[in-house]
Amino acid sequence: YENGRVINIKRSTIAAMANIFHCTPSYIMGWSDEPDKQISSHISDKAVQIKVLGRVAAGIPLEAIEDVIDTEEIPQSLAKTGEFFGLQIHGDSMEPRMCEGDVVIVRQQDDAESGDIVIAMINGHDATCKRLMKYAGGISLLSFNPLYEPMMFSNEEIETKPVRIIGKVVENRQKY
């Protein structure tokens, strides 16, 4: 293999070599330039359980529920990047991308970039899932469903209501 001669290597041998060198089989074979990217999280990345805390509105904000209703698993590599929790979507304002009953995986953080899907707290106790758009004079929380009007807040309203970001949605898990 090192001399460039064409030889047949068993897949199990390639997988074993990749495991020894902590890289992907694609990297071993020269098909990828990314040695540390794992092909499948279940092969090399242990799962971490996170709590699904309740439902979050995808529509009109509803009182944030902090009851643990379920658990979900995320890869350990993702879990190392912050604190995570899950929320179950309630409502239709984020359709067609997020539907009633879907579970969103959320990284706990108090800010996000314009265009990110976030969980926002409004009035200190109402949580909603929306796409964040930032402007010099404030923010808008936008639905994917065109039937819903944007929720717009001036910088003053962000402070007085208050409106705050509690997390960024990093994954949506649809339930059937």
C-alpha positions in Angstrom: 0.0 0.0 0.0 2.8 2.5 0.9 4.7 1.7 -2.3 1.6 2.5 -4.4 1.1 -1.0 -5.6 -2.5 -1.9 -6.3 -3.6 -4.4 -3.7 -6.9 -5.5 -2.3 -7.4 -4.7 1.4 -10.3 -6.1 3.3 -12.8 -3.6 4.6 -12.4 -4.9 8.1 -8.6 -4.3 7.8 -9.2 -0.7 6.6 -11.6 -0.1 9.5 -9.2 -1.5 12.0 -6.4 0.7 10.6 -8.7 3.8 10.8 -9.5 2.9 14.4 -5.8 2.5 15.4 -4.9 5.9 13.8 -8.1 7.6 15.0 -9.2 8.7 11.5 -11.7 7.7 8.9 -11.5 4.8 6.5 -11.9 7.4 3.7 -8.7 9.1 4.9 -6.8 5.8 5.0 -7.8 5.1 1.4 -6.9 8.6 0.2 -10.5 9.6 -0.6 -10.7 12.3 2.0 -8.3 15.0 3.2 -10.0 15.2 6.6 -8.4 12.6 8.9 -10.3 13.4 12.1 -13.8 13.5 10.8 -15.7 10.4 11.8 -18.0 8.9 9.2 -20.6 7.7 11.7 -21.0 9.0 15.2 -22.2 5.6 16.5 -18.9 4.0 15.5 -16.5 6.3 17.4 -18.6 8.7 19.3 -20.4 7.7 22.5 -23.9 9.1 23.0 -24.8 11.5 25.7 -28.3 11.8 27.0 -30.0 15.2 27.3 -33.4 16.1 28.8 -36.3 17.1 26.7 -37.7 19.8 29.0 -41.2 20.2 27.6 -42.9 22.0 24.8 -42.0 25.3 23.1 -44.4 27.3 21.0 -43.9 27.5 17.3 -46.6 30.1 17.0 -48.0 32.3 19.7 -45.6 32.2 22.7 -46.8 29.9 25.6 -45.6 29.6 29.1 -42.2 27.9 29.1 -42.6 24.4 30.5 -39.6 22.9 32.4 -41.0 19.5 33.1 -38.8 16.6 31.8 -40.9 14.8 29.3 -38.3 12.6 27.6 -34.6 12.2 26.8 -32.7 12.3 23.5 -29.1 11.3 22.7 -26.5 13.5 21.1 -23.0 12.6 20.1 -20.3 13.2 22.7 -18.4 15.4 20.3 -21.4 17.7 20.2 -22.0 17.6 23.9 -18.5 18.8 24.5 -19.4 22.1 22.8 -21.8 23.4 25.4 -24.9 22.7 27.5 -27.8 21.1 25.6 -31.4 20.4 26.1 -34.4 19.3 24.0 -37.8 20.9 23.5 -40.8 19.5 21.8 -42.4 21.8 19.1 -46.0 22.8 19.7 -47.8 24.7 16.9 -47.4 25.3 13.2 -45.5 28.6 12.7 -42.3 26.9 11.8 -43.8 24.5 9.2 -42.8 23.0 6.9 -39.3 22.7 8.4 -40.5 22.0 12.0 -43.8 20.4 12.8 -46.0 19.6 15.8 -44.3 17.0 18.0 -40.7 17.4 16.6 -38.0 17.7 19.1 -35.4 20.4 18.7 -31.9 20.0 20.2 -30.8 23.3 21.6 -27.4 24.6 22.7 -27.9 26.8 25.7 -26.5 30.3 24.8 -27.7 33.9 25.4 -26.9 35.2 21.9 -27.0 34.0 18.3 -26.3 35.2 14.8 -28.8 36.8 12.4 -30.5 33.9 10.6 -30.1 31.3 13.3 -33.1 29.5 14.7 -33.4 30.3 18.4 -35.5 29.7 21.4 -36.4 33.1 22.8 -38.0 34.0 26.1 -40.5 36.9 26.0 -41.9 38.6 29.0 -39.7 36.4 31.2 -41.8 33.3 30.9 -43.1 32.7 27.4 -40.8 30.6 25.1 -41.0 30.5 21.3 -39.0 28.9 18.5 -38.2 31.4 15.7 -35.6 32.5 13.2 -33.6 35.5 14.6 -32.9 38.6 12.5 -30.9 41.4 14.0 -31.1 45.0 13.1 -29.4 48.2 14.4 -32.7 49.2 16.1 -33.7 45.7 17.4 -34.6 42.2 16.4 -37.3 40.3 14.6 -38.4 36.7 15.4 -39.6 35.2 12.1 -41.7 32.1 11.4 -41.2 29.9 8.3 -45.0 29.7 7.9 -46.1 32.8 5.9 -49.4 32.9 7.8 -47.6 34.3 10.9 -46.5 37.9 11.1 -42.9 38.7 12.3 -42.5 39.5 16.0 -40.6 42.7 16.1 -38.8 44.2 19.2 -37.0 47.5 19.5 -33.8 47.6 21.5 -35.8 49.3 24.3 -38.5 46.5 24.2 -35.8 43.9 24.4 -34.7 45.4 27.7 -38.2 46.3 29.2 -40.3 43.2 28.2 -37.7 41.5 28.4 -36.8 39.5 25.3 -33.8 37.2 25.6 -32.2 34.3 23.7 -31.9 31.2 25.7 -30.5 28.9 23.1 -29.7 28.1 19.5 -31.4 25.2 17.7 -28.7 22.9 16.3 -30.9 20.0 15.2 -34.5 19.0 14.5 -35.7 15.5 15.1 -38.9 14.7 13.4 -41.2 12.2 15.0 -43.6 10.0 13.1 
